[in-house]
């Protein structure tokens, strides 16, 4: 069976393609992605597919990546396929906690998703092969993943499909040689200081020398785990149903008292199942994080874990899993509130801030700031942070916002979006609930026993 037929049957067996699909192909110019382009082009008429190509020039290899871009554009022109491209300086877009490879992947997929939204396409197809899947499994194994991580790359993940996941990289190169099509070579793929490259270029050949069937054995393990996961998850869902106290948009609350009575294996599974549901993807969760949660003991309210995708916190007898939206946007924003009647839509973070006056408050809610109304002087300014920002806090003295964010372990990109309230030329409050921490109010503006009126600011 030729490679085009193998890919077609793999796609049909894994429900990756439907007749008439509009598919954006992610094409870098390397052997796998160029093979993907030619194979999908060969299937285009038979399956009534509409295909287009997207290529992100990331600026990490200025001369070579520019040539990659021109090459892919030329191939698309020869095949009469629509070509979309963008030039980005990934180094400038990189967050402090990201490797260059992680930043490139994040920016690349942001571009792919924005492109399918703009042109009205259904799916994104990448050129990941069976070898990439094995690399991923080995990488997760040595990085501390639990069994769920060993399931590897799924044929489909949301709108992203992997049509070549059933064939080897050597198959793509053989196919391109057969049809006499050239491809670009990324020299950084041979840099073994990068973990995945070391696995590809050194670890996998070593394993091959020990057992030339090691790839198939790893894939068999992945298949077993994936199939067993499906059965176990079905049982875990039944248990989870008895724990859920609230299932709202982007937030799931479970009974912490019942949760901690379960054995650790069930607690780990429940946490993974909830997080997958919130993030709508097979999120890779480090084993040590899930293990920490599984062994969590009752105690004070606190944030147990958070990253760019989700947060987990304990509030009284509730365990709250919340989807997070991180706006990677370094634009400065500023809004002015002239009176109590005003409300503000902070479009940069897609949130509203509302103001009310109360005589007393019995319960302090996590998404609200509470001030002594008589000490507030309008207008109030709502903005994101600026260099040198400081706030004076009770028992802590004056602190730089930068120090607060670092101590709270707030991702760099998220720090630039946190809403801050200012009046009388000083910062009076920080909506730390935006990143799942307790809000902070400047000492001078806090509620005391002498407070007669309370200003409540709510982030919704």
Helices and strands as residue ranges (DSSP letters): H 3-13, E 22-26, H 31-44, E 50-57, H 62-79, E 82-87, H 90-93, H 100-119, E 123-125, H 130-143, G 147-151, E 156-157, E 160-161, H 169-178, G 187-190, H 195-198, I 199-203, H 204-210, H 214-241, E 244-248, E 251-255, H 256-259, H 264-279, H 287-294, E 302-306, E 310-315, E 318-323, E 334-337, E 344-346, E 351-358, E 368-372, G 373-375, E 380-383, E 390-393, E 397-400, H 401-407, H 412-415, E 420-423, E 426-430, G 432-435, E 440-441, G 443-445, E 454-459
